[in-house]
Amino acid sequence: MSGLTLVTVPIGNSDDITLHALEVIKKEQLILCEDTRVFKELLKLLNINYSDKTLTSFHDHSEQFEVNRLISKMKEGESYVLVSDAG
């Protein structure tokens, strides 16, 4: 199934993450992050192995061609998770 799933992660206390957010993050292979370094630290705290995942930086300053490329990929059947680490 293609598409985009939005996941917000807790600010400050990683124990506040929802079960659904954990499930989505563990399952998905392609994850768009505001800051991959911050997200990797959260994954370590949550004991989630990310060695088989593709983490890509995606934020307010991402270029329009990147947005268009991701939309095209979703239309081709790929799915992504967009993780907001800033609330």
N, C-alpha and C positions, 0 to 999 in steps of 0.2 A: 504494500500500500504506500502510495507516495503522499507527501505533504510536509507540513512543518508543525512541530509540537513546541510550544513555548513552555519553558520551565524556569521558575524563579527559585533561587536558593536562598536560604536564610542568611541574614547579615548578623555576624557576631557569634551565633551559637549553632554549630553544625547539627546538633541534636534536634533542632526544630524543623529539619527537612521532612517533607511528607513522604509517606510510603509510595505514593504514585510517582512522585519526582524520582525517588530512588529506582523504581522499576523502569521508568523511561530511560534514565541515564545508563543503567546497567545493560539494557537491551540494545539501544541504538549504537551504531558504529560511527556515524557522522555527526559530530557535535560542533556547533558554532558557539563560540564563547566571546564575551566582551574582552576578557584577558585570559589567555590560556594558562599563564603562570598561576594566577589566582585560582582558576578552576582545577588545575592539577593538584594544588595544595588541598583543596576541599576533597578531591577524590582520595587523596592519601589519608586524610582524616577519617573518611568514611570507609576505608579499606576496600576501595573499588579499583581493580586493576584496569588501567587504561592503555596498556601496551598494544592492544588490538584495535584501538579506536583512533579515528582521525579527528583531532581537535584543531579547529581553524578559528583564527581571530576574526571576529565580525562585530562591528560597533558602529557608532554614529558617523565615523569618518571613513567607513568602507566605501570604496569606489562604486559608482553606479554600474559599471560593467560587471563587477562581482555579484551585485544584486541580480542583474539580468541573467548571469550564468547560473546562479542557484535556482532561479525561477525556471529556467529552461531544463535543468536537471530534474527538478520536481515534476515537470510536465512529462519527462521521460520515465518517471517512475521512482526516482530516488526520494528518500525521506531524510529529514534532518531534525535535530533538536536544537533549538536556540536557547541557550542558558543565559539568564540575566544574573550576574553576580553583584549587581548594585541595587537590588530591590525591585 
